[in-house]
Amino acid sequence: MRLFFAVIILATTTLLANAQVTIKPGDKIIHYDWIKSSHDFYRNRIMDTTGKLTYDYIMEDFTVIDQVSKRITFARYRQAPAGSFSTDTSVTDLFLKPIRMHEVRYQRDVTIDMTFGDTQASVQTVKKGVSTVKNYAVKNGYFEDNMIEYIFGYLELKKRVTYTLDNFNAPIASDPFQIEYVFDDVWNIAPEHELYCTVLHFTHGGTSGYIWIDKSTHLMVKTLANFKNGSYVLTKI
């Protein structure tokens, strides 16, 4: 009998250690009451494999909630490399289901307009006045690449569980994120001022790293990541 219970306990522990959950727009695991309109700035430093700094730029981010139209807008502006400007704006419903993404790369004279349905995403690209349209078959319950990293702080996650979020990213369509709540951290950022963070480990294609989430604001405050050609550090300023 003791052996039987030992086997059951071992099997349960193994199952919990490898538990996996898929998160979709509208799931209860997302705290929609944590989503607030905000205006934030992030510094992004990108290094090559030798550690040499190749890019260093500021991103200006907006989150705007419109209860009348029942829409959330995630907008971002950056200058990278110096003198080359780009903006992208993602629109979702109040449950983070993607509706539209619009991106402009000014110096390249490129505009990208995406529209999203339950099982199809349509991407229109206009480059130097020439328009092309491509449609992608998708599975219901996906997020969109330009807004997905905004929302990690709105998730109520358990440790020892791997969470998967399907993510639309042209031209490969499905480009999922996997995240895991790995530990808590405390930063002494000023005298008598401590910042309590949830730390997530993530993988996304060939990129992996760690994300620090401020427990009080639910905003991302830092990301450390490695990819094939180098690494990057993203910090809230």
C-alpha positions as CSV (number, residue, x, y, z in Angstrom):
1,M,0.0,0.0,0.0
2,R,2.8,2.4,0.8
3,L,4.4,1.7,-2.5
4,F,1.1,2.4,-4.2
5,F,0.8,5.8,-2.6
6,A,4.5,6.6,-3.3
7,V,3.9,5.9,-7.0
8,I,0.8,8.1,-7.0
9,I,2.7,11.0,-5.3
10,L,5.6,10.7,-7.7
11,A,3.2,10.7,-10.7
12,T,1.3,13.7,-9.4
13,T,4.5,15.6,-8.7
14,T,5.8,14.8,-12.2
15,L,2.5,15.9,-13.7
16,L,2.5,19.2,-11.8
17,A,6.1,19.9,-12.7
18,N,5.2,19.5,-16.4
19,A,1.7,21.0,-16.4
20,Q,1.0,23.0,-19.5
21,V,-1.9,25.5,-20.1
22,T,-2.9,27.3,-23.2
23,I,-4.1,30.9,-22.8
24,K,-6.5,32.5,-25.2
25,P,-8.2,35.9,-25.4
26,G,-11.2,35.9,-23.0
27,D,-9.7,33.4,-20.6
28,K,-10.4,33.9,-16.9
29,I,-6.6,33.6,-16.2
30,I,-6.3,37.2,-17.6
31,H,-7.1,39.9,-15.1
32,Y,-8.9,42.5,-17.3
33,D,-9.3,44.8,-14.3
34,W,-5.5,45.1,-14.1
35,I,-5.4,46.6,-17.6
36,K,-5.0,50.4,-17.3
37,S,-4.4,53.2,-19.7
38,S,-0.8,54.2,-19.5
39,H,2.0,56.1,-21.2
40,D,5.4,54.5,-20.7
41,F,9.0,54.7,-22.0
42,Y,11.4,51.8,-22.5
43,R,15.1,51.7,-23.4
44,N,16.2,48.9,-25.7
45,R,19.9,47.9,-26.0
46,I,20.8,45.2,-28.5
47,M,24.2,43.5,-28.5
48,D,25.9,41.2,-31.0
49,T,27.4,37.8,-30.0
50,T,30.6,39.5,-28.9
51,G,28.8,41.9,-26.5
52,K,29.2,44.9,-28.8
53,L,26.3,47.4,-28.6
54,T,24.6,47.6,-32.0
55,Y,21.4,49.4,-31.2
56,D,20.4,51.7,-28.3
57,Y,17.1,53.5,-28.6
58,I,14.0,54.6,-26.7
59,M,10.5,53.3,-27.3
60,E,7.4,55.3,-26.4
61,D,4.4,53.1,-25.6
62,F,0.7,53.9,-25.1
63,T,-2.1,51.7,-23.8
64,V,-5.5,53.3,-24.2
65,I,-8.8,51.8,-23.1
66,D,-12.0,53.0,-24.7
67,Q,-15.0,51.7,-22.9
68,V,-17.4,53.3,-25.4
69,S,-16.0,51.6,-28.5
70,K,-15.0,48.6,-26.3
71,R,-11.5,48.7,-27.8
72,I,-8.0,48.6,-26.3
73,T,-5.2,50.3,-28.3
74,F,-1.5,49.5,-27.9
75,A,0.7,52.0,-29.7
76,R,4.4,52.2,-30.0
77,Y,6.9,54.6,-31.5
78,R,10.7,54.2,-32.0
79,Q,13.7,55.5,-33.8
80,A,16.0,52.6,-34.7
81,P,18.5,52.9,-36.2
82,A,19.0,56.7,-35.7
83,G,17.1,58.6,-38.3
84,S,14.8,55.7,-39.1
85,F,11.3,56.1,-37.6
86,S,8.6,53.5,-37.2
87,T,5.2,53.2,-35.5
88,D,2.8,50.4,-34.9
89,T,-0.7,50.4,-33.5
90,S,-2.6,47.3,-32.4
91,V,-6.3,47.3,-31.6
92,T,-8.1,44.6,-29.7
93,D,-11.5,44.2,-28.1
94,L,-11.7,44.4,-24.3
95,F,-10.8,40.7,-24.0
96,L,-7.6,41.2,-26.0
97,K,-8.9,39.5,-29.1
98,P,-7.0,41.1,-32.0
99,I,-8.9,43.3,-34.5
100,R,-6.4,45.3,-36.4
101,M,-2.6,46.2,-36.5
102,H,-1.2,49.1,-38.5
103,E,2.5,49.7,-38.9
104,V,4.4,52.4,-40.7
105,R,8.2,52.3,-41.5
106,Y,8.7,55.9,-42.8
107,Q,12.1,55.9,-44.3
108,R,11.5,52.6,-46.1
109,D,8.1,53.9,-47.4
110,V,6.4,50.7,-46.1
111,T,2.9,50.5,-44.6
112,I,1.5,47.2,-43.2
113,D,-2.2,46.8,-42.4
114,M,-3.5,43.6,-40.8
115,T,-7.0,42.6,-40.0
116,F,-8.0,39.6,-37.9
117,G,-10.9,37.2,-37.9
118,D,-11.5,34.0,-35.9
119,T,-9.8,31.7,-38.5
120,Q,-8.1,34.1,-40.9
121,A,-5.6,37.0,-40.8
122,S,-5.2,39.3,-43.8
123,V,-2.0,41.3,-44.3
124,Q,-1.8,44.2,-46.8
125,T,1.7,45.5,-47.4
126,V,2.2,48.7,-49.4
127,K,5.9,49.2,-50.4
128,K,6.8,52.3,-52.4
129,G,3.2,52.5,-53.7
130,V,2.9,48.8,-54.7
131,S,0.3,46.9,-52.7
132,T,0.2,43.1,-52.0
133,V,-2.3,41.2,-49.9
134,K,-1.8,37.8,-48.3
135,N,-4.3,35.8,-46.2
136,Y,-3.3,33.3,-43.5
137,A,-5.3,30.5,-42.0
138,V,-5.1,30.7,-38.2
139,K,-6.6,28.7,-35.2
140,N,-9.2,30.5,-33.1
141,G,-7.8,31.9,-29.9
142,Y,-4.6,33.7,-30.9
143,F,-3.0,37.0,-29.9
144,E,-1.1,39.4,-32.1
145,D,2.7,39.8,-32.1
146,N,2.9,43.6,-31.7
147,M,0.7,43.7,-28.6
148,I,1.3,40.4,-26.9
149,E,4.3,41.4,-24.7
150,Y,2.2,44.2,-23.2
151,I,-0.1,41.7,-21.5
152,F,2.1,39.3,-19.6
153,G,1.6,41.3,-16.4
154,Y,-2.1,40.9,-16.6
155,L,-1.9,37.1,-16.3
156,E,-2.5,35.3,-13.0
157,L,0.1,32.5,-13.3
158,K,1.1,29.6,-11.1
159,K,4.6,28.4,-10.6
160,R,5.7,25.0,-12.1
161,V,3.3,25.5,-15.0
162,T,4.2,26.3,-18.7
163,Y,1.8,28.6,-20.4
164,T,1.5,28.8,-24.2
165,L,0.0,31.8,-26.0
166,D,-0.5,31.4,-29.7
167,N,0.7,34.5,-31.5
168,F,0.2,35.7,-35.1
169,N,3.4,36.9,-36.7
170,A,3.6,37.2,-40.5
171,P,4.9,35.5,-42.5
172,I,5.0,32.3,-40.4
173,A,1.5,32.9,-39.0
174,S,1.7,30.9,-35.7
175,D,4.6,32.0,-33.6
176,P,3.7,31.1,-30.0
177,F,5.2,32.4,-26.8
178,Q,5.8,30.0,-23.9
179,I,6.1,31.5,-20.4
180,E,6.7,30.2,-16.9
181,Y,6.5,32.0,-13.6
182,V,9.9,31.1,-12.1
183,F,10.5,33.3,-9.0
184,D,10.0,36.6,-7.2
185,D,12.5,39.4,-7.0
186,V,12.9,42.5,-4.9
187,W,14.8,45.6,-6.1
188,N,16.1,48.3,-3.7
189,I,15.7,51.1,-6.2
190,A,15.9,53.9,-3.7
191,P,16.1,54.4,0.1
192,E,13.1,52.8,1.7
193,H,11.6,52.0,-1.8
194,E,11.5,48.4,-2.8
195,L,10.1,47.1,-6.1
196,Y,8.4,43.7,-5.9
197,C,8.5,41.8,-9.1
198,T,7.2,38.6,-10.6
199,V,9.9,37.0,-12.9
200,L,8.8,35.0,-16.0
201,H,11.0,32.8,-18.2
202,F,9.9,33.0,-21.9
203,T,10.8,31.3,-25.2
204,H,9.7,32.7,-28.5
205,G,11.1,31.0,-31.6
206,G,14.9,31.2,-31.2
207,T,14.7,33.8,-28.4
208,S,14.6,33.1,-24.7
209,G,15.0,35.1,-21.6
210,Y,13.5,36.6,-18.5
211,I,10.8,39.2,-17.9
212,W,10.4,41.2,-14.7
213,I,6.8,42.4,-13.9
214,D,6.0,45.1,-11.3
215,K,3.5,43.4,-9.0
216,S,1.9,46.8,-8.1
217,T,1.4,48.2,-11.6
218,H,1.5,44.8,-13.6
219,L,3.8,46.6,-16.1
220,M,6.9,45.0,-17.6
221,V,9.9,46.7,-16.0
222,K,12.8,44.7,-17.5
223,T,13.6,42.0,-20.1
224,L,16.9,40.1,-20.5
225,A,17.0,37.9,-23.6
226,N,19.3,36.0,-25.9
227,F,18.7,35.2,-29.6
228,K,20.8,33.7,-32.4
229,N,22.7,36.8,-33.3
230,G,23.1,38.4,-29.8
231,S,21.1,39.6,-26.8
232,Y,19.0,42.5,-25.7
233,V,18.1,44.3,-22.5
234,L,14.8,46.2,-22.3
235,T,14.2,48.5,-19.3
236,K,11.4,50.8,-18.2
237,I,12.6,54.3,-17.6
